[in-house]
Amino acid sequence: MLGQTFLKLFEEKTIECVNCSIMPICVGRCPVRYLQDAKPPCPSWKYNIEGRMALSYAIDQVGGVEALKKTVQATQS
């Protein structure tokens, strides 16, 4: 069965998900796609999560998106 095949790959640590730092959050996505494409179907945010977190923090610190835009524009002038 497909589920058993995926679990076997996971137990043998032959898939990237075993060492992935966001594995619990992405929920492993679709094992069928992994077996078909031979690569994990990682969510796109995996590759820019640090930047997103920094941007979210900056927005919170200055009081919103508009305030952040003004702050950035002021530093560029």
PDB file of N, CA, C and O in Angstrom, chain B, residues numbered from 101:
ATOM      1  N   MET B 101       0.828  -1.182   0.000  1.00  0.00           N
ATOM      2  CA  MET B 101       0.000   0.000   0.000  1.00  0.00           C
ATOM      3  C   MET B 101       0.876   1.250   0.000  1.00  0.00           C
ATOM      4  O   MET B 101       2.011   1.231   0.475  1.00  0.00           O
ATOM      5  N   LEU B 102       0.335   2.317  -0.533  1.00  0.00           N
ATOM      6  CA  LEU B 102       1.066   3.576  -0.655  1.00  0.00           C
ATOM      7  C   LEU B 102       1.495   4.129   0.691  1.00  0.00           C
ATOM      8  O   LEU B 102       2.636   4.565   0.847  1.00  0.00           O
ATOM      9  N   GLY B 103       0.612   4.117   1.650  1.00  0.00           N
ATOM     10  CA  GLY B 103       0.933   4.635   2.976  1.00  0.00           C
ATOM     11  C   GLY B 103       2.088   3.890   3.613  1.00  0.00           C
ATOM     12  O   GLY B 103       2.957   4.497   4.239  1.00  0.00           O
ATOM     13  N   GLN B 104       2.100   2.569   3.455  1.00  0.00           N
ATOM     14  CA  GLN B 104       3.185   1.772   4.016  1.00  0.00           C
ATOM     15  C   GLN B 104       4.500   2.075   3.318  1.00  0.00           C
ATOM     16  O   GLN B 104       5.547   2.119   3.964  1.00  0.00           O
ATOM     17  N   THR B 105       4.460   2.284   2.003  1.00  0.00           N
ATOM     18  CA  THR B 105       5.667   2.614   1.245  1.00  0.00           C
ATOM     19  C   THR B 105       6.237   3.937   1.724  1.00  0.00           C
ATOM     20  O   THR B 105       7.445   4.051   1.928  1.00  0.00           O
ATOM     21  N   PHE B 106       5.386   4.937   1.906  1.00  0.00           N
ATOM     22  CA  PHE B 106       5.836   6.244   2.376  1.00  0.00           C
ATOM     23  C   PHE B 106       6.423   6.142   3.773  1.00  0.00           C
ATOM     24  O   PHE B 106       7.475   6.719   4.046  1.00  0.00           O
ATOM     25  N   LEU B 107       5.754   5.412   4.663  1.00  0.00           N
ATOM     26  CA  LEU B 107       6.267   5.247   6.021  1.00  0.00           C
ATOM     27  C   LEU B 107       7.609   4.533   6.025  1.00  0.00           C
ATOM     28  O   LEU B 107       8.486   4.857   6.826  1.00  0.00           O
ATOM     29  N   LYS B 108       7.770   3.565   5.134  1.00  0.00           N
ATOM     30  CA  LYS B 108       9.047   2.855   5.044  1.00  0.00           C
ATOM     31  C   LYS B 108      10.152   3.820   4.621  1.00  0.00           C
ATOM     32  O   LYS B 108      11.247   3.787   5.183  1.00  0.00           O
ATOM     33  N   LEU B 109       9.880   4.679   3.637  1.00  0.00           N
ATOM     34  CA  LEU B 109      10.862   5.675   3.209  1.00  0.00           C
ATOM     35  C   LEU B 109      11.201   6.614   4.355  1.00  0.00           C
ATOM     36  O   LEU B 109      12.358   6.988   4.545  1.00  0.00           O
ATOM     37  N   PHE B 110      10.190   6.987   5.109  1.00  0.00           N
ATOM     38  CA  PHE B 110      10.388   7.901   6.231  1.00  0.00           C
ATOM     39  C   PHE B 110      11.238   7.231   7.315  1.00  0.00           C
ATOM     40  O   PHE B 110      12.148   7.851   7.866  1.00  0.00           O
ATOM     41  N   GLU B 111      10.945   5.986   7.614  1.00  0.00           N
ATOM     42  CA  GLU B 111      11.705   5.255   8.630  1.00  0.00           C
ATOM     43  C   GLU B 111      13.156   5.057   8.201  1.00  0.00           C
ATOM     44  O   GLU B 111      14.058   5.077   9.038  1.00  0.00           O
ATOM     45  N   GLU B 112      13.382   4.865   6.908  1.00  0.00           N
ATOM     46  CA  GLU B 112      14.737   4.667   6.398  1.00  0.00           C
ATOM     47  C   GLU B 112      15.483   5.985   6.238  1.00  0.00           C
ATOM     48  O   GLU B 112      16.657   6.005   5.869  1.00  0.00           O
ATOM     49  N   LYS B 113      14.790   7.084   6.518  1.00  0.00           N
ATOM     50  CA  LYS B 113      15.364   8.426   6.420  1.00  0.00           C
ATOM     51  C   LYS B 113      15.905   8.725   5.022  1.00  0.00           C
ATOM     52  O   LYS B 113      16.954   9.351   4.871  1.00  0.00           O
ATOM     53  N   THR B 114      15.175   8.268   4.007  1.00  0.00           N
ATOM     54  CA  THR B 114      15.588   8.520   2.636  1.00  0.00           C
ATOM     55  C   THR B 114      14.846   9.702   2.020  1.00  0.00           C
ATOM     56  O   THR B 114      15.016   9.996   0.837  1.00  0.00           O
ATOM     57  N   ILE B 115      14.037  10.367   2.808  1.00  0.00           N
ATOM     58  CA  ILE B 115      13.336  11.541   2.301  1.00  0.00           C
ATOM     59  C   ILE B 115      13.782  12.761   3.096  1.00  0.00           C
ATOM     60  O   ILE B 115      14.149  12.649   4.266  1.00  0.00           O
ATOM     61  N   GLU B 116      13.747  13.914   2.464  1.00  0.00           N
ATOM     62  CA  GLU B 116      14.210  15.158   3.081  1.00  0.00           C
ATOM     63  C   GLU B 116      13.387  15.565   4.305  1.00  0.00           C
ATOM     64  O   GLU B 116      13.900  16.251   5.189  1.00  0.00           O
ATOM     65  N   CYS B 117      12.152  15.162   4.367  1.00  0.00           N
ATOM     66  CA  CYS B 117      11.257  15.584   5.447  1.00  0.00           C
ATOM     67  C   CYS B 117      11.789  15.199   6.824  1.00  0.00           C
ATOM     68  O   CYS B 117      11.494  15.879   7.808  1.00  0.00           O
ATOM     69  N   VAL B 118      12.555  14.138   6.909  1.00  0.00           N
ATOM     70  CA  VAL B 118      13.041  13.663   8.202  1.00  0.00           C
ATOM     71  C   VAL B 118      13.857  14.741   8.906  1.00  0.00           C
ATOM     72  O   VAL B 118      13.755  14.882  10.125  1.00  0.00           O
ATOM     73  N   ASN B 119      14.657  15.498   8.177  1.00  0.00           N
ATOM     74  CA  ASN B 119      15.515  16.518   8.771  1.00  0.00           C
ATOM     75  C   ASN B 119      15.002  17.942   8.572  1.00  0.00           C
ATOM     76  O   ASN B 119      15.725  18.901   8.840  1.00  0.00           O
ATOM     77  N   CYS B 120      13.795  18.086   8.118  1.00  0.00           N
ATOM     78  CA  CYS B 120      13.247  19.406   7.820  1.00  0.00           C
ATOM     79  C   CYS B 120      12.855  20.137   9.096  1.00  0.00           C
ATOM     80  O   CYS B 120      12.221  19.565   9.983  1.00  0.00           O
ATOM     81  N   SER B 121      13.240  21.406   9.177  1.00  0.00           N
ATOM     82  CA  SER B 121      12.947  22.188  10.377  1.00  0.00           C
ATOM     83  C   SER B 121      11.482  22.634  10.465  1.00  0.00           C
ATOM     84  O   SER B 121      11.035  23.046  11.536  1.00  0.00           O
ATOM     85  N   ILE B 122      10.736  22.561   9.376  1.00  0.00           N
ATOM     86  CA  ILE B 122       9.328  22.968   9.424  1.00  0.00           C
ATOM     87  C   ILE B 122       8.367  21.788   9.295  1.00  0.00           C
ATOM     88  O   ILE B 122       7.163  21.991   9.132  1.00  0.00           O
ATOM     89  N   MET B 123       8.871  20.580   9.363  1.00  0.00           N
ATOM     90  CA  MET B 123       8.045  19.389   9.161  1.00  0.00           C
ATOM     91  C   MET B 123       6.749  19.377   9.959  1.00  0.00           C
ATOM     92  O   MET B 123       5.706  19.092   9.371  1.00  0.00           O
ATOM     93  N   PRO B 124       6.742  19.658  11.220  1.00  0.00           N
ATOM     94  CA  PRO B 124       5.443  19.593  11.910  1.00  0.00           C
ATOM     95  C   PRO B 124       4.453  20.634  11.402  1.00  0.00           C
ATOM     96  O   PRO B 124       3.244  20.405  11.437  1.00  0.00           O
ATOM     97  N   ILE B 125       4.949  21.766  10.934  1.00  0.00           N
ATOM     98  CA  ILE B 125       4.061  22.840  10.490  1.00  0.00           C
ATOM     99  C   ILE B 125       3.474  22.541   9.116  1.00  0.00           C
ATOM    100  O   ILE B 125       2.294  22.799   8.877  1.00  0.00           O
ATOM    101  N   CYS B 126       4.281  22.005   8.217  1.00  0.00           N
ATOM    102  CA  CYS B 126       3.798  21.736   6.853  1.00  0.00           C
ATOM    103  C   CYS B 126       2.962  20.471   6.792  1.00  0.00           C
ATOM    104  O   CYS B 126       2.288  20.221   5.793  1.00  0.00           O
ATOM    105  N   VAL B 127       2.997  19.678   7.839  1.00  0.00           N
ATOM    106  CA  VAL B 127       2.244  18.433   7.973  1.00  0.00           C
ATOM    107  C   VAL B 127       2.672  17.393   6.934  1.00  0.00           C
ATOM    108  O   VAL B 127       1.918  16.463   6.646  1.00  0.00           O
ATOM    109  N   GLY B 128       3.854  17.538   6.380  1.00  0.00           N
ATOM    110  CA  GLY B 128       4.365  16.537   5.461  1.00  0.00           C
ATOM    111  C   GLY B 128       3.764  16.582   4.073  1.00  0.00           C
ATOM    112  O   GLY B 128       4.220  15.877   3.173  1.00  0.00           O
ATOM    113  N   ARG B 129       2.759  17.393   3.894  1.00  0.00           N
ATOM    114  CA  ARG B 129       2.078  17.531   2.608  1.00  0.00           C
ATOM    115  C   ARG B 129       1.629  16.175   2.068  1.00  0.00           C
ATOM    116  O   ARG B 129       1.218  15.315   2.847  1.00  0.00           O
ATOM    117  N   CYS B 130       1.696  15.968   0.773  1.00  0.00           N
ATOM    118  CA  CYS B 130       1.087  14.789   0.154  1.00  0.00           C
ATOM    119  C   CYS B 130       2.108  13.692  -0.143  1.00  0.00           C
ATOM    120  O   CYS B 130       2.996  13.901  -0.970  1.00  0.00           O
ATOM    121  N   PRO B 131       2.010  12.543   0.498  1.00  0.00           N
ATOM    122  CA  PRO B 131       2.957  11.470   0.225  1.00  0.00           C
ATOM    123  C   PRO B 131       2.861  10.944  -1.200  1.00  0.00           C
ATOM    124  O   PRO B 131       3.853  10.463  -1.748  1.00  0.00           O
ATOM    125  N   VAL B 132       1.686  11.028  -1.807  1.00  0.00           N
ATOM    126  CA  VAL B 132       1.539  10.570  -3.190  1.00  0.00           C
ATOM    127  C   VAL B 132       2.395  11.427  -4.112  1.00  0.00           C
ATOM    128  O   VAL B 132       3.087  10.902  -4.984  1.00  0.00           O
ATOM    129  N   ARG B 133       2.354  12.746  -3.925  1.00  0.00           N
ATOM    130  CA  ARG B 133       3.192  13.621  -4.756  1.00  0.00           C
ATOM    131  C   ARG B 133       4.663  13.353  -4.528  1.00  0.00           C
ATOM    132  O   ARG B 133       5.464  13.420  -5.460  1.00  0.00           O
ATOM    133  N   TYR B 134       5.023  13.048  -3.280  1.00  0.00           N
ATOM    134  CA  TYR B 134       6.427  12.759  -2.999  1.00  0.00           C
ATOM    135  C   TYR B 134       6.876  11.542  -3.793  1.00  0.00           C
ATOM    136  O   TYR B 134       7.949  11.552  -4.397  1.00  0.00           O
ATOM    137  N   LEU B 135       6.067  10.503  -3.794  1.00  0.00           N
ATOM    138  CA  LEU B 135       6.438   9.281  -4.500  1.00  0.00           C
ATOM    139  C   LEU B 135       6.428   9.482  -6.015  1.00  0.00           C
ATOM    140  O   LEU B 135       7.236   8.873  -6.717  1.00  0.00           O
ATOM    141  N   GLN B 136       5.539  10.315  -6.527  1.00  0.00           N
ATOM    142  CA  GLN B 136       5.472  10.558  -7.966  1.00  0.00           C
ATOM    143  C   GLN B 136       6.612  11.443  -8.444  1.00  0.00           C
ATOM    144  O   GLN B 136       7.219  11.162  -9.478  1.00  0.00           O
ATOM    145  N   ASP B 137       6.911  12.505  -7.710  1.00  0.00           N
ATOM    146  CA  ASP B 137       7.912  13.472  -8.141  1.00  0.00           C
ATOM    147  C   ASP B 137       9.308  13.181  -7.602  1.00  0.00           C
ATOM    148  O   ASP B 137      10.285  13.774  -8.062  1.00  0.00           O
ATOM    149  N   ALA B 138       9.411  12.282  -6.641  1.00  0.00           N
ATOM    150  CA  ALA B 138      10.675  11.931  -5.986  1.00  0.00           C
ATOM    151  C   ALA B 138      11.296  13.119  -5.251  1.00  0.00           C
ATOM    152  O   ALA B 138      12.512  13.176  -5.065  1.00  0.00           O
ATOM    153  N   LYS B 139      10.462  14.055  -4.839  1.00  0.00           N
ATOM    154  CA  LYS B 139      10.921  15.164  -4.010  1.00  0.00           C
ATOM    155  C   LYS B 139       9.750  15.650  -3.180  1.00  0.00           C
ATOM    156  O   LYS B 139       8.601  15.554  -3.612  1.00  0.00           O
ATOM    157  N   PRO B 140      10.025  16.165  -2.006  1.00  0.00           N
ATOM    158  CA  PRO B 140       8.906  16.617  -1.173  1.00  0.00           C
ATOM    159  C   PRO B 140       8.248  17.866  -1.747  1.00  0.00           C
ATOM    160  O   PRO B 140       8.942  18.779  -2.195  1.00  0.00           O
ATOM    161  N   PRO B 141       6.934  17.918  -1.739  1.00  0.00           N
ATOM    162  CA  PRO B 141       6.216  19.101  -2.218  1.00  0.00           C
ATOM    163  C   PRO B 141       6.157  20.170  -1.137  1.00  0.00           C
ATOM    164  O   PRO B 141       5.095  20.456  -0.584  1.00  0.00           O
ATOM    165  N   CYS B 142       7.301  20.749  -0.850  1.00  0.00           N
ATOM    166  CA  CYS B 142       7.389  21.733   0.227  1.00  0.00           C
ATOM    167  C   CYS B 142       6.583  22.988  -0.092  1.00  0.00           C
ATOM    168  O   CYS B 142       6.512  23.410  -1.246  1.00  0.00           O
ATOM    169  N   PRO B 143       5.980  23.580   0.931  1.00  0.00           N
ATOM    170  CA  PRO B 143       5.265  24.836   0.711  1.00  0.00           C
ATOM    171  C   PRO B 143       6.262  25.942   0.379  1.00  0.00           C
ATOM    172  O   PRO B 143       7.391  25.928   0.869  1.00  0.00           O
ATOM    173  N   SER B 144       5.855  26.885  -0.439  1.00  0.00           N
ATOM    174  CA  SER B 144       6.765  27.942  -0.881  1.00  0.00           C
ATOM    175  C   SER B 144       7.284  28.789   0.277  1.00  0.00           C
ATOM    176  O   SER B 144       8.408  29.288   0.216  1.00  0.00           O
ATOM    177  N   TRP B 145       6.496  28.957   1.318  1.00  0.00           N
ATOM    178  CA  TRP B 145       6.926  29.793   2.433  1.00  0.00           C
ATOM    179  C   TRP B 145       8.089  29.194   3.204  1.00  0.00           C
ATOM    180  O   TRP B 145       8.706  29.885   4.014  1.00  0.00           O
ATOM    181  N   LYS B 146       8.402  27.927   2.972  1.00  0.00           N
ATOM    182  CA  LYS B 146       9.546  27.308   3.652  1.00  0.00           C
ATOM    183  C   LYS B 146      10.834  28.065   3.333  1.00  0.00           C
ATOM    184  O   LYS B 146      11.736  28.151   4.166  1.00  0.00           O
ATOM    185  N   TYR B 147      10.906  28.603   2.137  1.00  0.00           N
ATOM    186  CA  TYR B 147      12.139  29.218   1.665  1.00  0.00           C
ATOM    187  C   TYR B 147      12.255  30.704   2.005  1.00  0.00           C
ATOM    188  O   TYR B 147      13.314  31.299   1.805  1.00  0.00           O
ATOM    189  N   ASN B 148      11.190  31.308   2.513  1.00  0.00           N
ATOM    190  CA  ASN B 148      11.278  32.725   2.877  1.00  0.00           C
ATOM    191  C   ASN B 148      10.640  33.020   4.237  1.00  0.00           C
ATOM    192  O   ASN B 148      10.230  34.150   4.502  1.00  0.00           O
ATOM    193  N   ILE B 149      10.560  32.017   5.084  1.00  0.00           N
ATOM    194  CA  ILE B 149       9.896  32.187   6.386  1.00  0.00           C
ATOM    195  C   ILE B 149      10.628  33.194   7.263  1.00  0.00           C
ATOM    196  O   ILE B 149       9.987  33.956   7.987  1.00  0.00           O
ATOM    197  N   GLU B 150      11.962  33.213   7.214  1.00  0.00           N
ATOM    198  CA  GLU B 150      12.710  34.153   8.049  1.00  0.00           C
ATOM    199  C   GLU B 150      12.412  35.599   7.650  1.00  0.00           C
ATOM    200  O   GLU B 150      12.224  36.454   8.516  1.00  0.00           O
ATOM    201  N   GLY B 151      12.369  35.873   6.362  1.00  0.00           N
ATOM    202  CA  GLY B 151      12.052  37.213   5.884  1.00  0.00           C
ATOM    203  C   GLY B 151      10.638  37.620   6.237  1.00  0.00           C
ATOM    204  O   GLY B 151      10.388  38.768   6.604  1.00  0.00           O
ATOM    205  N   ARG B 152       9.714  36.682   6.127  1.00  0.00           N
ATOM    206  CA  ARG B 152       8.324  36.968   6.484  1.00  0.00           C
ATOM    207  C   ARG B 152       8.189  37.299   7.970  1.00  0.00           C
ATOM    208  O   ARG B 152       7.455  38.209   8.355  1.00  0.00           O
ATOM    209  N   MET B 153       8.913  36.541   8.795  1.00  0.00           N
ATOM    210  CA  MET B 153       8.863  36.798  10.236  1.00  0.00           C
ATOM    211  C   MET B 153       9.474  38.158  10.562  1.00  0.00           C
ATOM    212  O   MET B 153       8.945  38.890  11.398  1.00  0.00           O
ATOM    213  N   ALA B 154      10.579  38.499   9.912  1.00  0.00           N
ATOM    214  CA  ALA B 154      11.223  39.798  10.147  1.00  0.00           C
ATOM    215  C   ALA B 154      10.302  40.928   9.715  1.00  0.00           C
ATOM    216  O   ALA B 154      10.180  41.932  10.417  1.00  0.00           O
ATOM    217  N   LEU B 155       9.655  40.775   8.573  1.00  0.00           N
ATOM    218  CA  LEU B 155       8.726  41.795   8.091  1.00  0.00           C
ATOM    219  C   LEU B 155       7.546  41.945   9.037  1.00  0.00           C
ATOM    220  O   LEU B 155       7.132  43.064   9.344  1.00  0.00           O
ATOM    221  N   SER B 156       7.009  40.840   9.495  1.00  0.00           N
ATOM    222  CA  SER B 156       5.888  40.886  10.434  1.00  0.00           C
ATOM    223  C   SER B 156       6.293  41.599  11.723  1.00  0.00           C
ATOM    224  O   SER B 156       5.532  42.404  12.260  1.00  0.00           O
ATOM    225  N   TYR B 157       7.481  41.301  12.208  1.00  0.00           N
ATOM    226  CA  TYR B 157       7.980  41.959  13.420  1.00  0.00           C
ATOM    227  C   TYR B 157       8.137  43.462  13.195  1.00  0.00           C
ATOM    228  O   TYR B 157       7.739  44.267  14.037  1.00  0.00           O
ATOM    229  N   ALA B 158       8.718  43.833  12.056  1.00  0.00           N
ATOM    230  CA  ALA B 158       8.924  45.250  11.745  1.00  0.00           C
ATOM    231  C   ALA B 158       7.590  45.988  11.659  1.00  0.00           C
ATOM    232  O   ALA B 158       7.463  47.104  12.163  1.00  0.00           O
ATOM    233  N   ILE B 159       6.608  45.376  11.031  1.00  0.00           N
ATOM    234  CA  ILE B 159       5.280  45.989  10.920  1.00  0.00           C
ATOM    235  C   ILE B 159       4.677  46.200  12.308  1.00  0.00           C
ATOM    236  O   ILE B 159       4.106  47.253  12.593  1.00  0.00           O
ATOM    237  N   ASP B 160       4.810  45.193  13.166  1.00  0.00           N
ATOM    238  CA  ASP B 160       4.269  45.312  14.527  1.00  0.00           C
ATOM    239  C   ASP B 160       4.973  46.417  15.314  1.00  0.00           C
ATOM    240  O   ASP B 160       4.331  47.136  16.080  1.00  0.00           O
ATOM    241  N   GLN B 161       6.276  46.556  15.131  1.00  0.00           N
ATOM    242  CA  GLN B 161       7.059  47.516  15.909  1.00  0.00           C
ATOM    243  C   GLN B 161       6.758  48.964  15.540  1.00  0.00           C
ATOM    244  O   GLN B 161       6.785  49.839  16.405  1.00  0.00           O
ATOM    245  N   VAL B 162       6.471  49.229  14.258  1.00  0.00           N
ATOM    246  CA  VAL B 162       6.232  50.615  13.844  1.00  0.00           C
ATOM    247  C   VAL B 162       4.757  50.969  13.795  1.00  0.00           C
ATOM    248  O   VAL B 162       4.411  52.128  13.563  1.00  0.00           O
ATOM    249  N   GLY B 163       3.883  49.998  14.008  1.00  0.00           N
ATOM    250  CA  GLY B 163       2.463  50.310  14.092  1.00  0.00           C
ATOM    251  C   GLY B 163       1.670  50.110  12.820  1.00  0.00           C
ATOM    252  O   GLY B 163       0.657  50.782  12.626  1.00  0.00           O
ATOM    253  N   GLY B 164       2.079  49.239  11.969  1.00  0.00           N
ATOM    254  CA  GLY B 164       1.302  48.918  10.781  1.00  0.00           C
ATOM    255  C   GLY B 164       2.080  49.069   9.488  1.00  0.00           C
ATOM    256  O   GLY B 164       3.199  49.583   9.469  1.00  0.00           O
ATOM    257  N   VAL B 165       1.473  48.617   8.426  1.00  0.00           N
ATOM    258  CA  VAL B 165       2.109  48.611   7.115  1.00  0.00           C
ATOM    259  C   VAL B 165       2.402  50.027   6.624  1.00  0.00           C
ATOM    260  O   VAL B 165       3.499  50.298   6.134  1.00  0.00           O
ATOM    261  N   GLU B 166       1.439  50.921   6.752  1.00  0.00           N
ATOM    262  CA  GLU B 166       1.634  52.297   6.282  1.00  0.00           C
ATOM    263  C   GLU B 166       2.765  52.986   7.032  1.00  0.00           C
ATOM    264  O   GLU B 166       3.567  53.699   6.429  1.00  0.00           O
ATOM    265  N   ALA B 167       2.833  52.779   8.331  1.00  0.00           N
ATOM    266  CA  ALA B 167       3.913  53.375   9.125  1.00  0.00           C
ATOM    267  C   ALA B 167       5.267  52.807   8.699  1.00  0.00           C
ATOM    268  O   ALA B 167       6.259  53.534   8.655  1.00  0.00           O
ATOM    269  N   LEU B 168       5.308  51.517   8.389  1.00  0.00           N
ATOM    270  CA  LEU B 168       6.557  50.905   7.927  1.00  0.00           C
ATOM    271  C   LEU B 168       6.978  51.498   6.586  1.00  0.00           C
ATOM    272  O   LEU B 168       8.158  51.771   6.364  1.00  0.00           O
ATOM    273  N   LYS B 169       6.008  51.695   5.692  1.00  0.00           N
ATOM    274  CA  LYS B 169       6.325  52.317   4.386  1.00  0.00           C
ATOM    275  C   LYS B 169       6.925  53.704   4.580  1.00  0.00           C
ATOM    276  O   LYS B 169       7.912  54.056   3.934  1.00  0.00           O
ATOM    277  N   LYS B 170       6.329  54.484   5.467  1.00  0.00           N
ATOM    278  CA  LYS B 170       6.838  55.839   5.723  1.00  0.00           C
ATOM    279  C   LYS B 170       8.243  55.795   6.312  1.00  0.00           C
ATOM    280  O   LYS B 170       9.103  56.598   5.949  1.00  0.00           O
ATOM    281  N   THR B 171       8.470  54.856   7.219  1.00  0.00           N
ATOM    282  CA  THR B 171       9.795  54.715   7.829  1.00  0.00           C
ATOM    283  C   THR B 171      10.834  54.352   6.770  1.00  0.00           C
ATOM    284  O   THR B 171      11.934  54.905   6.760  1.00  0.00           O
ATOM    285  N   VAL B 172      10.492  53.440   5.897  1.00  0.00           N
ATOM    286  CA  VAL B 172      11.425  53.019   4.828  1.00  0.00           C
ATOM    287  C   VAL B 172      11.681  54.176   3.882  1.00  0.00           C
ATOM    288  O   VAL B 172      12.829  54.426   3.514  1.00  0.00           O
ATOM    289  N   GLN B 173      10.633  54.892   3.479  1.00  0.00           N
ATOM    290  CA  GLN B 173      10.798  56.035   2.583  1.00  0.00           C
ATOM    291  C   GLN B 173      11.662  57.113   3.218  1.00  0.00           C
ATOM    292  O   GLN B 173      12.472  57.737   2.531  1.00  0.00           O
ATOM    293  N   ALA B 174      11.505  57.341   4.507  1.00  0.00           N
ATOM    294  CA  ALA B 174      12.285  58.361   5.199  1.00  0.00           C
ATOM    295  C   ALA B 174      13.766  57.985   5.243  1.00  0.00           C
ATOM    296  O   ALA B 174      14.626  58.864   5.174  1.00  0.00           O
ATOM    297  N   THR B 175      14.071  56.708   5.355  1.00  0.00           N
ATOM    298  CA  THR B 175      15.474  56.296   5.394  1.00  0.00           C
ATOM    299  C   THR B 175      16.120  56.305   4.013  1.00  0.00           C
ATOM    300  O   THR B 175      17.343  56.368   3.892  1.00  0.00           O
ATOM    301  N   GLN B 176      15.294  56.243   2.977  1.00  0.00           N
ATOM    302  CA  GLN B 176      15.823  56.255   1.614  1.00  0.00           C
ATOM    303  C   GLN B 176      16.060  57.679   1.119  1.00  0.00           C
ATOM    304  O   GLN B 176      16.765  57.871   0.129  1.00  0.00           O
ATOM    305  N   SER B 177      15.497  58.663   1.777  1.00  0.00           N
ATOM    306  CA  SER B 177      15.625  60.055   1.340  1.00  0.00           C
ATOM    307  C   SER B 177      16.875  60.704   1.872  1.00  0.00           C
ATOM    308  O   SER B 177      17.129  61.876   1.595  1.00  0.00           O
TER     309      SER B 177
END
